Amino acid sequence: MNPMDDAPDAHEYIFIEGPDVTVEDCSKYKSGHGVHFIQVRLASEERRVAAEVTAVDGHYIDFRTEAGTQRRWNHDPQRLLKVQEIAARDPEARTVWSERYHLLTVYSEEPSGSVVGTPVTLAPSPTDCGYSL
């Protein structure tokens, strides 16, 4: 049985799995998958809390906020490593968490002086990937 059959958006996505599935195949914009520009905009308009990335373990990232330590999932372990690397290499980097939009963003300054945000959307646990029909 296809686990996506009972999903509310099953008519819009096909369940995919196995060793040939890549992150690039997934076109979902839900927690733990792709980041949508509207999600980034909405999160930037809300109060976010300071966060500190403490570890990345495969598809999981651990980070600390004023509320405590959280462990969240994303389908792209390379994206998690990138967020961790930016936060670790730049002492001036600022990491913030939006609980409402499930978005962890690391802001860092480029050599040109521009500030760049690297967002990643996080889910409490793994969910299936899919691609648009």
N, C-alpha and C positions, 0 to 999 in steps of 0.2 A: 504494500500500500504506500502511496506517495504521501509523505508527511504534510505536504502543502495542500492536500485536498480539503482539509478543514480550515485552512487559513482564510481570513476575510478577503484577502487579495489574491486568492488562488487562481482566479481567472486572468490575472495580469502577469503572473510569473510561472515559470516552470522550475520545479525543484531540480537542482543539479548537485551531484556529489561525485567523489572518486578522485583518483590521482591526476586526472586530466583537467580537473576544474581549477581555474586560477582566479585570483582576486579580481582580475580584469573582467572575468565573465559575469561577475555579480553586478547587477544594476539596482539593487535595493538601496533606498535612502532611509532605512530605519536604524535604530540604535544598534551599534556594533558593525555597521556596514558603511556605505558611502556617506560622505558629508554633502549636504545640499546647501547651496549659497543662501537660501532663505533661512535655513536653520542657523547658519553663521550670523546672519544679520539679526535675527530675533534674539539669539543668545547675547549678542553684543549690546543690545538695548536693555537687558536685564541685569540685575545685580549678580555678579559672579564672585566666587570666593577664591582666595589665593590657594594654590596647590603646589605640592612638591612631588615629583615623580621619584619613587623609591626603588622600583624594580620593574623589569620586563621579563616575562617568562613565556616564550612562545606567543600564544594569542592573548595572553593576559598582561595587564599593566596594574601595578600597585601605585597608589598615590595617597598623599596625606593632605587633609584639609583641616580646618578648625573643628570640624565635626568628627574627625578620626580618620583611620586608614580605610581605604576602599580598594577592592580588587575587581576590575572590570574586564570585559572581553571585547575583542575586535577581530574581524575575519582576516585582517592584514597584519601579520606579525612584523613585516618590514616597516609599515607605517608607525607601529608602536616603537620600534627601535629608533626610527628617525626622530620622533618626539623626544624620546629619552636622550638621544645624542645631542640634540639642540639644547635641551635644558641643562645638560651636564657640561657642555663645552663653553657656554656663554654665561659668565657669572652675572651679567646684567639681564639675562632672559627672565621673562615674567610668565609664570604658568597660572592659568585660571580655570576653574571648573564651574560649569553651568549644570546644576542638578536638573532643572526643568527641561533643558534641551539635550541632556546627556552628552555634553560636549566639553572635552578637555582641549585647551588651546595654549600653545607655547608661543609667546611673542619674543622676537629677537630683532636686533638692529643689524641691518646689512652694512657692508663697507660704504655704500653710497649714502648712508644715513636714514634710509627707509626702514620702517618697522614692518616686519612680516610676521603674520600669524600662521601657525601650522596647527590646524584643528584635527581632532580625531573624535569620532562619535563612539560611545562605549555602552555596552549592554551588561546587565548583571550576569548573564550566562549566554552560552552560544545559541545562535539561531541560524536557520538554514539560509543559504544563498540562493539566488534565482536570477534569471535574466528575463527581460521584457519580451513579450510575444510580438 
